[in-house]
Amino acid sequence: MFKSTKEFDSAIKEILVAICNGERINSIKTTLQYDDFNEALVECVDRKYLSGASYQRAEDGTPHFQGENIRVSYSGLSFLESK
């Protein structure tokens, strides 16, 4: 569980950098806990930092991601440049 917006932003940055480096969302190597990774990825999609990605939540609230040719959007690049 994130304890600050700084931690949350750091997780988002880690995900965006990995995708910029050609990693697929289901194979990103991270030190984040599973739930934290999923929530940071949800935030990336919700903020439109990624193009080509979407998700749906299961009954238990777990997000399930789908998409093809997922790329970091202009908004995502702007976020990275600001950090």
PyMOL Python script that loads the backbone (N, CA, C, O; Angstrom):
from pymol import cmd

cmd.read_pdbstr("""\
ATOM      1  N   MET A   1       0.844  -1.174   0.000  1.00  0.00           N
ATOM      2  CA  MET A   1       0.000   0.000   0.000  1.00  0.00           C
ATOM      3  C   MET A   1       0.890   1.239   0.000  1.00  0.00           C
ATOM      4  O   MET A   1       1.853   1.332   0.761  1.00  0.00           O
ATOM      5  N   PHE A   2       0.554   2.167  -0.853  1.00  0.00           N
ATOM      6  CA  PHE A   2       1.322   3.406  -0.952  1.00  0.00           C
ATOM      7  C   PHE A   2       1.064   4.270   0.268  1.00  0.00           C
ATOM      8  O   PHE A   2      -0.057   4.347   0.771  1.00  0.00           O
ATOM      9  N   LYS A   3       2.126   4.919   0.734  1.00  0.00           N
ATOM     10  CA  LYS A   3       1.999   5.779   1.904  1.00  0.00           C
ATOM     11  C   LYS A   3       2.051   7.256   1.552  1.00  0.00           C
ATOM     12  O   LYS A   3       1.837   8.116   2.407  1.00  0.00           O
ATOM     13  N   SER A   4       2.339   7.549   0.281  1.00  0.00           N
ATOM     14  CA  SER A   4       2.394   8.949  -0.147  1.00  0.00           C
ATOM     15  C   SER A   4       2.195   9.046  -1.655  1.00  0.00           C
ATOM     16  O   SER A   4       2.333   8.064  -2.384  1.00  0.00           O
ATOM     17  N   THR A   5       1.871  10.246  -2.098  1.00  0.00           N
ATOM     18  CA  THR A   5       1.753  10.457  -3.539  1.00  0.00           C
ATOM     19  C   THR A   5       3.113  10.323  -4.209  1.00  0.00           C
ATOM     20  O   THR A   5       3.198   9.947  -5.378  1.00  0.00           O
ATOM     21  N   LYS A   6       4.163  10.626  -3.483  1.00  0.00           N
ATOM     22  CA  LYS A   6       5.518  10.494  -4.030  1.00  0.00           C
ATOM     23  C   LYS A   6       5.813   9.027  -4.357  1.00  0.00           C
ATOM     24  O   LYS A   6       6.369   8.732  -5.415  1.00  0.00           O
ATOM     25  N   GLU A   7       5.446   8.111  -3.463  1.00  0.00           N
ATOM     26  CA  GLU A   7       5.623   6.680  -3.715  1.00  0.00           C
ATOM     27  C   GLU A   7       4.778   6.234  -4.915  1.00  0.00           C
ATOM     28  O   GLU A   7       5.237   5.465  -5.760  1.00  0.00           O
ATOM     29  N   PHE A   8       3.554   6.725  -4.971  1.00  0.00           N
ATOM     30  CA  PHE A   8       2.647   6.374  -6.062  1.00  0.00           C
ATOM     31  C   PHE A   8       3.211   6.874  -7.392  1.00  0.00           C
ATOM     32  O   PHE A   8       3.240   6.135  -8.376  1.00  0.00           O
ATOM     33  N   ASP A   9       3.656   8.123  -7.417  1.00  0.00           N
ATOM     34  CA  ASP A   9       4.258   8.685  -8.626  1.00  0.00           C
ATOM     35  C   ASP A   9       5.502   7.917  -9.041  1.00  0.00           C
ATOM     36  O   ASP A   9       5.744   7.725 -10.232  1.00  0.00           O
ATOM     37  N   SER A  10       6.286   7.481  -8.079  1.00  0.00           N
ATOM     38  CA  SER A  10       7.487   6.701  -8.373  1.00  0.00           C
ATOM     39  C   SER A  10       7.123   5.376  -9.044  1.00  0.00           C
ATOM     40  O   SER A  10       7.808   4.935  -9.967  1.00  0.00           O
ATOM     41  N   ALA A  11       6.057   4.753  -8.583  1.00  0.00           N
ATOM     42  CA  ALA A  11       5.595   3.495  -9.179  1.00  0.00           C
ATOM     43  C   ALA A  11       5.102   3.728 -10.602  1.00  0.00           C
ATOM     44  O   ALA A  11       5.393   2.937 -11.499  1.00  0.00           O
ATOM     45  N   ILE A  12       4.362   4.804 -10.812  1.00  0.00           N
ATOM     46  CA  ILE A  12       3.884   5.144 -12.157  1.00  0.00           C
ATOM     47  C   ILE A  12       5.075   5.369 -13.081  1.00  0.00           C
ATOM     48  O   ILE A  12       5.095   4.876 -14.209  1.00  0.00           O
ATOM     49  N   LYS A  13       6.058   6.108 -12.603  1.00  0.00           N
ATOM     50  CA  LYS A  13       7.257   6.380 -13.398  1.00  0.00           C
ATOM     51  C   LYS A  13       7.967   5.077 -13.766  1.00  0.00           C
ATOM     52  O   LYS A  13       8.387   4.902 -14.910  1.00  0.00           O
ATOM     53  N   GLU A  14       8.100   4.173 -12.813  1.00  0.00           N
ATOM     54  CA  GLU A  14       8.750   2.885 -13.065  1.00  0.00           C
ATOM     55  C   GLU A  14       8.038   2.111 -14.180  1.00  0.00           C
ATOM     56  O   GLU A  14       8.683   1.529 -15.053  1.00  0.00           O
ATOM     57  N   ILE A  15       6.733   2.113 -14.139  1.00  0.00           N
ATOM     58  CA  ILE A  15       5.940   1.403 -15.153  1.00  0.00           C
ATOM     59  C   ILE A  15       6.101   2.063 -16.522  1.00  0.00           C
ATOM     60  O   ILE A  15       6.314   1.376 -17.522  1.00  0.00           O
ATOM     61  N   LEU A  16       6.003   3.378 -16.569  1.00  0.00           N
ATOM     62  CA  LEU A  16       6.111   4.087 -17.843  1.00  0.00           C
ATOM     63  C   LEU A  16       7.495   3.914 -18.468  1.00  0.00           C
ATOM     64  O   LEU A  16       7.609   3.729 -19.679  1.00  0.00           O
ATOM     65  N   VAL A  17       8.532   3.972 -17.658  1.00  0.00           N
ATOM     66  CA  VAL A  17       9.894   3.781 -18.167  1.00  0.00           C
ATOM     67  C   VAL A  17      10.052   2.370 -18.726  1.00  0.00           C
ATOM     68  O   VAL A  17      10.661   2.184 -19.780  1.00  0.00           O
ATOM     69  N   ALA A  18       9.509   1.381 -18.028  1.00  0.00           N
ATOM     70  CA  ALA A  18       9.598   0.002 -18.506  1.00  0.00           C
ATOM     71  C   ALA A  18       8.907  -0.154 -19.856  1.00  0.00           C
ATOM     72  O   ALA A  18       9.423  -0.831 -20.746  1.00  0.00           O
ATOM     73  N   ILE A  19       7.754   0.464 -20.006  1.00  0.00           N
ATOM     74  CA  ILE A  19       7.023   0.375 -21.279  1.00  0.00           C
ATOM     75  C   ILE A  19       7.780   1.124 -22.373  1.00  0.00           C
ATOM     76  O   ILE A  19       7.826   0.664 -23.514  1.00  0.00           O
ATOM     77  N   CYS A  20       8.369   2.264 -22.043  1.00  0.00           N
ATOM     78  CA  CYS A  20       9.199   2.989 -23.016  1.00  0.00           C
ATOM     79  C   CYS A  20      10.380   2.131 -23.471  1.00  0.00           C
ATOM     80  O   CYS A  20      10.843   2.248 -24.606  1.00  0.00           O
ATOM     81  N   ASN A  21      10.854   1.280 -22.585  1.00  0.00           N
ATOM     82  CA  ASN A  21      11.985   0.406 -22.898  1.00  0.00           C
ATOM     83  C   ASN A  21      11.563  -0.885 -23.596  1.00  0.00           C
ATOM     84  O   ASN A  21      12.379  -1.785 -23.794  1.00  0.00           O
ATOM     85  N   GLY A  22      10.285  -0.972 -23.966  1.00  0.00           N
ATOM     86  CA  GLY A  22       9.819  -2.103 -24.751  1.00  0.00           C
ATOM     87  C   GLY A  22       9.249  -3.277 -23.983  1.00  0.00           C
ATOM     88  O   GLY A  22       8.921  -4.302 -24.581  1.00  0.00           O
ATOM     89  N   GLU A  23       9.123  -3.149 -22.660  1.00  0.00           N
ATOM     90  CA  GLU A  23       8.550  -4.250 -21.884  1.00  0.00           C
ATOM     91  C   GLU A  23       7.032  -4.275 -22.034  1.00  0.00           C
ATOM     92  O   GLU A  23       6.390  -3.231 -22.158  1.00  0.00           O
ATOM     93  N   ARG A  24       6.477  -5.464 -22.020  1.00  0.00           N
ATOM     94  CA  ARG A  24       5.023  -5.624 -22.045  1.00  0.00           C
ATOM     95  C   ARG A  24       4.503  -5.520 -20.619  1.00  0.00           C
ATOM     96  O   ARG A  24       5.211  -5.846 -19.666  1.00  0.00           O
ATOM     97  N   ILE A  25       3.257  -5.061 -20.475  1.00  0.00           N
ATOM     98  CA  ILE A  25       2.742  -4.820 -19.119  1.00  0.00           C
ATOM     99  C   ILE A  25       2.691  -6.094 -18.279  1.00  0.00           C
ATOM    100  O   ILE A  25       2.806  -6.025 -17.055  1.00  0.00           O
ATOM    101  N   ASN A  26       2.524  -7.246 -18.907  1.00  0.00           N
ATOM    102  CA  ASN A  26       2.444  -8.485 -18.127  1.00  0.00           C
ATOM    103  C   ASN A  26       3.812  -9.089 -17.830  1.00  0.00           C
ATOM    104  O   ASN A  26       3.896 -10.146 -17.205  1.00  0.00           O
ATOM    105  N   SER A  27       4.887  -8.433 -18.271  1.00  0.00           N
ATOM    106  CA  SER A  27       6.214  -8.973 -17.990  1.00  0.00           C
ATOM    107  C   SER A  27       7.163  -7.929 -17.402  1.00  0.00           C
ATOM    108  O   SER A  27       8.379  -8.122 -17.414  1.00  0.00           O
ATOM    109  N   ILE A  28       6.620  -6.831 -16.890  1.00  0.00           N
ATOM    110  CA  ILE A  28       7.456  -5.805 -16.266  1.00  0.00           C
ATOM    111  C   ILE A  28       8.032  -6.355 -14.971  1.00  0.00           C
ATOM    112  O   ILE A  28       7.311  -6.858 -14.109  1.00  0.00           O
ATOM    113  N   LYS A  29       9.342  -6.245 -14.860  1.00  0.00           N
ATOM    114  CA  LYS A  29      10.020  -6.681 -13.631  1.00  0.00           C
ATOM    115  C   LYS A  29      10.054  -5.496 -12.669  1.00  0.00           C
ATOM    116  O   LYS A  29      10.573  -4.427 -12.991  1.00  0.00           O
ATOM    117  N   THR A  30       9.498  -5.707 -11.500  1.00  0.00           N
ATOM    118  CA  THR A  30       9.374  -4.612 -10.546  1.00  0.00           C
ATOM    119  C   THR A  30       9.521  -5.129  -9.120  1.00  0.00           C
ATOM    120  O   THR A  30       9.343  -6.318  -8.854  1.00  0.00           O
ATOM    121  N   THR A  31       9.847  -4.228  -8.218  1.00  0.00           N
ATOM    122  CA  THR A  31       9.909  -4.567  -6.800  1.00  0.00           C
ATOM    123  C   THR A  31       8.581  -4.263  -6.108  1.00  0.00           C
ATOM    124  O   THR A  31       8.423  -4.512  -4.913  1.00  0.00           O
ATOM    125  N   LEU A  32       7.631  -3.724  -6.872  1.00  0.00           N
ATOM    126  CA  LEU A  32       6.323  -3.385  -6.298  1.00  0.00           C
ATOM    127  C   LEU A  32       5.542  -4.637  -5.941  1.00  0.00           C
ATOM    128  O   LEU A  32       5.651  -5.665  -6.610  1.00  0.00           O
ATOM    129  N   GLN A  33       4.758  -4.541  -4.886  1.00  0.00           N
ATOM    130  CA  GLN A  33       3.844  -5.629  -4.552  1.00  0.00           C
ATOM    131  C   GLN A  33       2.778  -5.707  -5.630  1.00  0.00           C
ATOM    132  O   GLN A  33       2.495  -4.715  -6.302  1.00  0.00           O
ATOM    133  N   TYR A  34       2.192  -6.874  -5.795  1.00  0.00           N
ATOM    134  CA  TYR A  34       1.220  -7.140  -6.851  1.00  0.00           C
ATOM    135  C   TYR A  34       0.089  -6.110  -6.863  1.00  0.00           C
ATOM    136  O   TYR A  34      -0.216  -5.542  -7.911  1.00  0.00           O
ATOM    137  N   ASP A  35      -0.531  -5.865  -5.715  1.00  0.00           N
ATOM    138  CA  ASP A  35      -1.653  -4.920  -5.642  1.00  0.00           C
ATOM    139  C   ASP A  35      -1.205  -3.491  -5.963  1.00  0.00           C
ATOM    140  O   ASP A  35      -1.921  -2.755  -6.643  1.00  0.00           O
ATOM    141  N   ASP A  36      -0.025  -3.100  -5.476  1.00  0.00           N
ATOM    142  CA  ASP A  36       0.482  -1.760  -5.752  1.00  0.00           C
ATOM    143  C   ASP A  36       0.771  -1.592  -7.239  1.00  0.00           C
ATOM    144  O   ASP A  36       0.451  -0.556  -7.822  1.00  0.00           O
ATOM    145  N   PHE A  37       1.374  -2.603  -7.851  1.00  0.00           N
ATOM    146  CA  PHE A  37       1.642  -2.547  -9.285  1.00  0.00           C
ATOM    147  C   PHE A  37       0.340  -2.374 -10.056  1.00  0.00           C
ATOM    148  O   PHE A  37       0.247  -1.524 -10.942  1.00  0.00           O
ATOM    149  N   ASN A  38      -0.663  -3.178  -9.720  1.00  0.00           N
ATOM    150  CA  ASN A  38      -1.943  -3.097 -10.422  1.00  0.00           C
ATOM    151  C   ASN A  38      -2.591  -1.729 -10.271  1.00  0.00           C
ATOM    152  O   ASN A  38      -3.111  -1.186 -11.246  1.00  0.00           O
ATOM    153  N   GLU A  39      -2.573  -1.168  -9.089  1.00  0.00           N
ATOM    154  CA  GLU A  39      -3.206   0.137  -8.882  1.00  0.00           C
ATOM    155  C   GLU A  39      -2.435   1.250  -9.590  1.00  0.00           C
ATOM    156  O   GLU A  39      -3.043   2.195 -10.094  1.00  0.00           O
ATOM    157  N   ALA A  40      -1.114   1.151  -9.636  1.00  0.00           N
ATOM    158  CA  ALA A  40      -0.328   2.139 -10.373  1.00  0.00           C
ATOM    159  C   ALA A  40      -0.610   2.020 -11.874  1.00  0.00           C
ATOM    160  O   ALA A  40      -0.692   3.029 -12.574  1.00  0.00           O
ATOM    161  N   LEU A  41      -0.755   0.803 -12.358  1.00  0.00           N
ATOM    162  CA  LEU A  41      -1.064   0.598 -13.773  1.00  0.00           C
ATOM    163  C   LEU A  41      -2.475   1.097 -14.101  1.00  0.00           C
ATOM    164  O   LEU A  41      -2.694   1.677 -15.165  1.00  0.00           O
ATOM    165  N   VAL A  42      -3.423   0.877 -13.203  1.00  0.00           N
ATOM    166  CA  VAL A  42      -4.774   1.420 -13.371  1.00  0.00           C
ATOM    167  C   VAL A  42      -4.708   2.944 -13.478  1.00  0.00           C
ATOM    168  O   VAL A  42      -5.371   3.541 -14.326  1.00  0.00           O
ATOM    169  N   GLU A  43      -3.918   3.561 -12.628  1.00  0.00           N
ATOM    170  CA  GLU A  43      -3.791   5.017 -12.647  1.00  0.00           C
ATOM    171  C   GLU A  43      -3.184   5.487 -13.969  1.00  0.00           C
ATOM    172  O   GLU A  43      -3.587   6.522 -14.499  1.00  0.00           O
ATOM    173  N   CYS A  44      -2.218   4.735 -14.504  1.00  0.00           N
ATOM    174  CA  CYS A  44      -1.636   5.071 -15.815  1.00  0.00           C
ATOM    175  C   CYS A  44      -2.708   5.064 -16.896  1.00  0.00           C
ATOM    176  O   CYS A  44      -2.749   5.953 -17.746  1.00  0.00           O
ATOM    177  N   VAL A  45      -3.566   4.063 -16.859  1.00  0.00           N
ATOM    178  CA  VAL A  45      -4.636   3.969 -17.859  1.00  0.00           C
ATOM    179  C   VAL A  45      -5.654   5.084 -17.643  1.00  0.00           C
ATOM    180  O   VAL A  45      -6.056   5.751 -18.596  1.00  0.00           O
ATOM    181  N   ASP A  46      -6.070   5.289 -16.400  1.00  0.00           N
ATOM    182  CA  ASP A  46      -7.077   6.315 -16.099  1.00  0.00           C
ATOM    183  C   ASP A  46      -6.604   7.725 -16.457  1.00  0.00           C
ATOM    184  O   ASP A  46      -7.392   8.547 -16.925  1.00  0.00           O
ATOM    185  N   ARG A  47      -5.329   7.998 -16.236  1.00  0.00           N
ATOM    186  CA  ARG A  47      -4.779   9.326 -16.559  1.00  0.00           C
ATOM    187  C   ARG A  47      -4.428   9.447 -18.042  1.00  0.00           C
ATOM    188  O   ARG A  47      -3.971  10.494 -18.500  1.00  0.00           O
ATOM    189  N   LYS A  48      -4.645   8.372 -18.777  1.00  0.00           N
ATOM    190  CA  LYS A  48      -4.346   8.331 -20.218  1.00  0.00           C
ATOM    191  C   LYS A  48      -2.860   8.508 -20.499  1.00  0.00           C
ATOM    192  O   LYS A  48      -2.471   9.116 -21.496  1.00  0.00           O
ATOM    193  N   TYR A  49      -2.028   7.962 -19.597  1.00  0.00           N
ATOM    194  CA  TYR A  49      -0.586   7.953 -19.804  1.00  0.00           C
ATOM    195  C   TYR A  49      -0.185   6.848 -20.774  1.00  0.00           C
ATOM    196  O   TYR A  49       0.939   6.838 -21.275  1.00  0.00           O
ATOM    197  N   LEU A  50      -1.102   5.917 -21.041  1.00  0.00           N
ATOM    198  CA  LEU A  50      -0.850   4.813 -21.957  1.00  0.00           C
ATOM    199  C   LEU A  50      -1.909   4.810 -23.042  1.00  0.00           C
ATOM    200  O   LEU A  50      -3.084   5.069 -22.780  1.00  0.00           O
ATOM    201  N   SER A  51      -1.491   4.518 -24.250  1.00  0.00           N
ATOM    202  CA  SER A  51      -2.464   4.318 -25.326  1.00  0.00           C
ATOM    203  C   SER A  51      -2.478   2.833 -25.656  1.00  0.00           C
ATOM    204  O   SER A  51      -1.453   2.155 -25.580  1.00  0.00           O
ATOM    205  N   GLY A  52      -3.646   2.343 -26.022  1.00  0.00           N
ATOM    206  CA  GLY A  52      -3.790   0.937 -26.378  1.00  0.00           C
ATOM    207  C   GLY A  52      -4.052   0.010 -25.210  1.00  0.00           C
ATOM    208  O   GLY A  52      -4.144  -1.203 -25.399  1.00  0.00           O
ATOM    209  N   ALA A  53      -4.177   0.549 -24.004  1.00  0.00           N
ATOM    210  CA  ALA A  53      -4.404  -0.280 -22.812  1.00  0.00           C
ATOM    211  C   ALA A  53      -5.767   0.023 -22.212  1.00  0.00           C
ATOM    212  O   ALA A  53      -6.230   1.163 -22.228  1.00  0.00           O
ATOM    213  N   SER A  54      -6.396  -1.005 -21.690  1.00  0.00           N
ATOM    214  CA  SER A  54      -7.648  -0.845 -20.958  1.00  0.00           C
ATOM    215  C   SER A  54      -7.690  -1.916 -19.872  1.00  0.00           C
ATOM    216  O   SER A  54      -6.839  -2.805 -19.824  1.00  0.00           O
ATOM    217  N   TYR A  55      -8.678  -1.817 -19.017  1.00  0.00           N
ATOM    218  CA  TYR A  55      -8.843  -2.817 -17.965  1.00  0.00           C
ATOM    219  C   TYR A  55     -10.304  -2.920 -17.578  1.00  0.00           C
ATOM    220  O   TYR A  55     -11.103  -2.011 -17.806  1.00  0.00           O
ATOM    221  N   GLN A  56     -10.620  -4.045 -16.991  1.00  0.00           N
ATOM    222  CA  GLN A  56     -11.921  -4.253 -16.366  1.00  0.00           C
ATOM    223  C   GLN A  56     -11.651  -4.866 -15.001  1.00  0.00           C
ATOM    224  O   GLN A  56     -10.701  -5.628 -14.823  1.00  0.00           O
ATOM    225  N   ARG A  57     -12.488  -4.528 -14.058  1.00  0.00           N
ATOM    226  CA  ARG A  57     -12.320  -5.101 -12.712  1.00  0.00           C
ATOM    227  C   ARG A  57     -13.193  -6.338 -12.558  1.00  0.00           C
ATOM    228  O   ARG A  57     -14.349  -6.362 -12.982  1.00  0.00           O
ATOM    229  N   ALA A  58     -12.622  -7.349 -11.951  1.00  0.00           N
ATOM    230  CA  ALA A  58     -13.365  -8.559 -11.637  1.00  0.00           C
ATOM    231  C   ALA A  58     -14.272  -8.273 -10.436  1.00  0.00           C
ATOM    232  O   ALA A  58     -14.197  -7.202  -9.834  1.00  0.00           O
ATOM    233  N   GLU A  59     -15.106  -9.215 -10.104  1.00  0.00           N
ATOM    234  CA  GLU A  59     -16.020  -9.028  -8.965  1.00  0.00           C
ATOM    235  C   GLU A  59     -15.283  -8.737  -7.668  1.00  0.00           C
ATOM    236  O   GLU A  59     -15.797  -8.029  -6.801  1.00  0.00           O
ATOM    237  N   ASP A  60     -14.073  -9.285  -7.532  1.00  0.00           N
ATOM    238  CA  ASP A  60     -13.297  -9.050  -6.309  1.00  0.00           C
ATOM    239  C   ASP A  60     -12.515  -7.740  -6.345  1.00  0.00           C
ATOM    240  O   ASP A  60     -11.793  -7.416  -5.403  1.00  0.00           O
ATOM    241  N   GLY A  61     -12.663  -6.977  -7.453  1.00  0.00           N
ATOM    242  CA  GLY A  61     -12.010  -5.681  -7.564  1.00  0.00           C
ATOM    243  C   GLY A  61     -10.658  -5.715  -8.253  1.00  0.00           C
ATOM    244  O   GLY A  61     -10.069  -4.665  -8.512  1.00  0.00           O
ATOM    245  N   THR A  62     -10.159  -6.901  -8.550  1.00  0.00           N
ATOM    246  CA  THR A  62      -8.865  -7.026  -9.209  1.00  0.00           C
ATOM    247  C   THR A  62      -8.963  -6.575 -10.662  1.00  0.00           C
ATOM    248  O   THR A  62      -9.834  -7.039 -11.397  1.00  0.00           O
ATOM    249  N   PRO A  63      -8.072  -5.670 -11.082  1.00  0.00           N
ATOM    250  CA  PRO A  63      -8.118  -5.245 -12.481  1.00  0.00           C
ATOM    251  C   PRO A  63      -7.496  -6.289 -13.401  1.00  0.00           C
ATOM    252  O   PRO A  63      -6.499  -6.924 -13.057  1.00  0.00           O
ATOM    253  N   HIS A  64      -8.090  -6.454 -14.561  1.00  0.00           N
ATOM    254  CA  HIS A  64      -7.553  -7.337 -15.597  1.00  0.00           C
ATOM    255  C   HIS A  64      -7.299  -6.470 -16.820  1.00  0.00           C
ATOM    256  O   HIS A  64      -8.216  -5.856 -17.366  1.00  0.00           O
ATOM    257  N   PHE A  65      -6.045  -6.428 -17.240  1.00  0.00           N
ATOM    258  CA  PHE A  65      -5.613  -5.530 -18.302  1.00  0.00           C
ATOM    259  C   PHE A  65      -5.626  -6.227 -19.649  1.00  0.00           C
ATOM    260  O   PHE A  65      -5.383  -7.429 -19.755  1.00  0.00           O
ATOM    261  N   GLN A  66      -5.914  -5.444 -20.669  1.00  0.00           N
ATOM    262  CA  GLN A  66      -5.834  -5.940 -22.036  1.00  0.00           C
ATOM    263  C   GLN A  66      -5.366  -4.795 -22.920  1.00  0.00           C
ATOM    264  O   GLN A  66      -5.435  -3.623 -22.551  1.00  0.00           O
ATOM    265  N   GLY A  67      -4.893  -5.172 -24.087  1.00  0.00           N
ATOM    266  CA  GLY A  67      -4.471  -4.166 -25.048  1.00  0.00           C
ATOM    267  C   GLY A  67      -3.398  -4.698 -25.970  1.00  0.00           C
ATOM    268  O   GLY A  67      -2.730  -5.693 -25.690  1.00  0.00           O
ATOM    269  N   GLU A  68      -3.259  -4.006 -27.067  1.00  0.00           N
ATOM    270  CA  GLU A  68      -2.229  -4.347 -28.038  1.00  0.00           C
ATOM    271  C   GLU A  68      -1.464  -3.087 -28.387  1.00  0.00           C
ATOM    272  O   GLU A  68      -2.004  -1.981 -28.382  1.00  0.00           O
ATOM    273  N   ASN A  69      -0.197  -3.285 -28.690  1.00  0.00           N
ATOM    274  CA  ASN A  69       0.658  -2.175 -29.071  1.00  0.00           C
ATOM    275  C   ASN A  69       0.550  -1.037 -28.043  1.00  0.00           C
ATOM    276  O   ASN A  69       0.349   0.124 -28.400  1.00  0.00           O
ATOM    277  N   ILE A  70       0.687  -1.394 -26.774  1.00  0.00           N
ATOM    278  CA  ILE A  70       0.588  -0.414 -25.692  1.00  0.00           C
ATOM    279  C   ILE A  70       1.821   0.477 -25.714  1.00  0.00           C
ATOM    280  O   ILE A  70       2.957   0.003 -25.732  1.00  0.00           O
ATOM    281  N   ARG A  71       1.566   1.766 -25.711  1.00  0.00           N
ATOM    282  CA  ARG A  71       2.637   2.746 -25.792  1.00  0.00           C
ATOM    283  C   ARG A  71       2.385   3.868 -24.790  1.00  0.00           C
ATOM    284  O   ARG A  71       1.255   4.103 -24.361  1.00  0.00           O
ATOM    285  N   VAL A  72       3.460   4.548 -24.432  1.00  0.00           N
ATOM    286  CA  VAL A  72       3.338   5.706 -23.558  1.00  0.00           C
ATOM    287  C   VAL A  72       2.848   6.876 -24.404  1.00  0.00           C
ATOM    288  O   VAL A  72       3.412   7.165 -25.459  1.00  0.00           O
ATOM    289  N   SER A  73       1.809   7.538 -23.944  1.00  0.00           N
ATOM    290  CA  SER A  73       1.206   8.657 -24.683  1.00  0.00           C
ATOM    291  C   SER A  73       1.977   9.955 -24.428  1.00  0.00           C
ATOM    292  O   SER A  73       2.913  10.001 -23.630  1.00  0.00           O
ATOM    293  N   TYR A  74       1.560  10.982 -25.119  1.00  0.00           N
ATOM    294  CA  TYR A  74       2.138  12.313 -24.915  1.00  0.00           C
ATOM    295  C   TYR A  74       2.002  12.723 -23.447  1.00  0.00           C
ATOM    296  O   TYR A  74       2.945  13.241 -22.849  1.00  0.00           O
ATOM    297  N   SER A  75       0.823  12.485 -22.877  1.00  0.00           N
ATOM    298  CA  SER A  75       0.602  12.829 -21.463  1.00  0.00           C
ATOM    299  C   SER A  75       1.560  12.055 -20.557  1.00  0.00           C
ATOM    300  O   SER A  75       2.085  12.595 -19.583  1.00  0.00           O
ATOM    301  N   GLY A  76       1.779  10.782 -20.893  1.00  0.00           N
ATOM    302  CA  GLY A  76       2.706   9.966 -20.117  1.00  0.00           C
ATOM    303  C   GLY A  76       4.129  10.477 -20.211  1.00  0.00           C
ATOM    304  O   GLY A  76       4.852  10.507 -19.215  1.00  0.00           O
ATOM    305  N   LEU A  77       4.534  10.880 -21.410  1.00  0.00           N
ATOM    306  CA  LEU A  77       5.875  11.438 -21.582  1.00  0.00           C
ATOM    307  C   LEU A  77       6.016  12.754 -20.817  1.00  0.00           C
ATOM    308  O   LEU A  77       7.065  13.023 -20.232  1.00  0.00           O
ATOM    309  N   SER A  78       4.974  13.564 -20.821  1.00  0.00           N
ATOM    310  CA  SER A  78       4.997  14.813 -20.052  1.00  0.00           C
ATOM    311  C   SER A  78       5.155  14.526 -18.570  1.00  0.00           C
ATOM    312  O   SER A  78       5.899  15.217 -17.874  1.00  0.00           O
ATOM    313  N   PHE A  79       4.451  13.502 -18.084  1.00  0.00           N
ATOM    314  CA  PHE A  79       4.590  13.112 -16.673  1.00  0.00           C
ATOM    315  C   PHE A  79       6.038  12.721 -16.384  1.00  0.00           C
ATOM    316  O   PHE A  79       6.614  13.160 -15.389  1.00  0.00           O
ATOM    317  N   LEU A  80       6.630  11.894 -17.255  1.00  0.00           N
ATOM    318  CA  LEU A  80       8.010  11.457 -17.042  1.00  0.00           C
ATOM    319  C   LEU A  80       8.979  12.641 -17.036  1.00  0.00           C
ATOM    320  O   LEU A  80       9.896  12.690 -16.217  1.00  0.00           O
ATOM    321  N   GLU A  81       8.779  13.577 -17.931  1.00  0.00           N
ATOM    322  CA  GLU A  81       9.678  14.734 -18.003  1.00  0.00           C
ATOM    323  C   GLU A  81       9.555  15.637 -16.770  1.00  0.00           C
ATOM    324  O   GLU A  81      10.489  16.359 -16.422  1.00  0.00           O
ATOM    325  N   SER A  82       8.397  15.586 -16.118  1.00  0.00           N
ATOM    326  CA  SER A  82       8.198  16.428 -14.938  1.00  0.00           C
ATOM    327  C   SER A  82       8.784  15.812 -13.667  1.00  0.00           C
ATOM    328  O   SER A  82       8.878  16.479 -12.637  1.00  0.00           O
ATOM    329  N   LYS A  83       9.174  14.551 -13.740  1.00  0.00           N
ATOM    330  CA  LYS A  83       9.679  13.852 -12.545  1.00  0.00           C
ATOM    331  C   LYS A  83      11.166  13.747 -12.534  1.00  0.00           C
ATOM    332  O   LYS A  83      11.739  13.188 -11.598  1.00  0.00           O
TER     333      LYS A  83
END
""", "prot")
cmd.dss("prot")
cmd.show_as("cartoon", "prot")
cmd.util.cbc("prot")
cmd.orient("prot")
